[in-house]
Amino acid sequence: MTDLRLWAVAGLCAVLYGLVLVQRPPSFLRTLVKTLAVGALSVLAYLEGGGPGLAIALALCAVGDAFLAGDPKRWLPFGLAAFLAGHGVYVVLFWRERGPAGAAFWIAAPLVVLAAATLLARLWTSLGALKPAVVLYVLAIVAMVSTSLLLPRLGWPATVGALAFMASDAILSFDLFKGAKLAGSPRLTAWAVWFLYFVGQAMITWGMLR
């Protein structure tokens, strides 16, 4: 029952944040709900035997969520640092659980690298003083997604989750640094960023707990 309750808390917080709070000004409630969505997954991972690595990675991402729920101009570097650490833990976790590199890895991994390089090239002139931090972050998420491609077949939800995470970050990056919106819609952009991210984290959690 505990696992179902934690899944429910995570899902309800994700929906509440995504549909009600995502475009509201920073507030304690907004930060709390956003942090609880992935924070509940971290507790779930710990209690359900996912090991400390999965719980720590999710907890670090929840800390990143707390920072990014505030003013991005003030808290973005701290949020990036928390997510960078989370990606690092995911890389170690996925690498430990890896299987042999099959054809899918050798096809998909170069495409992930190409997508990341294209993203950086498009954003480069807008990154300013954050260039080193963003490059490091992109390298980390490429490593995370690439190692997720090595997971055994049973872990496929985690691979899908890592790809969704990367897609969310790409949309968010163009929004933050270029002011680009999906179909010109701030609401659609905010929904895509949040729900791709949360579904990604949920899929990673599910995949690693199977």
Summary of the structure (lengths in Angstrom):
residues: 210
radius of gyration: 16.4
end to end distance: 16.8
largest distance: 50.4
contacts: 685
relative contact order: 0.13
helix: 86%
strand: 0%
